[in-house]
Amino acid sequence: MTQFESFEKWLFPPRCVLSGKATQDWDLADDYLRKLSRPADADKKGCFVCAEPLAVDGVCGRCLQSPPAFEQTQAGFYYTSVMQDLIQAFKYQQQLHLGRLLAQLWQPHLAMQGVDAVIPVPLHADRLLERGFNQALELARQLVSGDEHPQLLPFAVRRIKATAAQALLDAQQRQQNVRGVFAVDAAAKKTLAACRQVAILDDVMTTGATLNQVALTLKAQFPHLKIQAWALARARSHASDL
Ligand SMILES: [Zn+2]
């Protein structure tokens, strides 16, 4: 802890964002911290490609049958109740400070080596206007700071069409809903051409249709790119026991 951080802690003692109670280190009470469930926990395996929970380590049937355009997924947590409460408060109650907590919880579990750039999934301008911020970009800003590697490419991919909310659709509809929705921004082309591996970042991943569509958009112009999907929380896409 730096001197500034201890001063900050003295000035603003940590408090749980969900219960309001005083805490030791995190802005989340221990009870809630214990309830967070992670794909890498010893008893929980996941698909190496899409992080779908599996009974054994390996690649899931869906990824074997139609592999997504990204090679690997790093999911911070499963989208279980505490994570759901945190993300919904962050997004829908505009509690922007939660972005910092969520990034702090996620960062120790993210392997960034070999990733040249991080690209947040963009929001359409209408949704951005409504919400006031892009949650994926806010998380990316907290995770990737300053001149350190990887670099943040906040607007490398643009959303050129508004879409219905993915949450209301089934797996097949989700794929159709995001087709042709993204485009690579001309200003980012030179940087992307020089990258070997990039990560596309989103807050919640369910079927992976949105992340896959961004990856397809990138691969269409930069087939040499290796792509990872980074999701703060992985929701189960079909019946599987978390
Ligand atoms: Zn999979």
Residues whose N, C-alpha, C, O or C-beta is under 5 A from the ligand:
A	BS01	ZN	C47 V49 C50 A51 E52 C60 C63
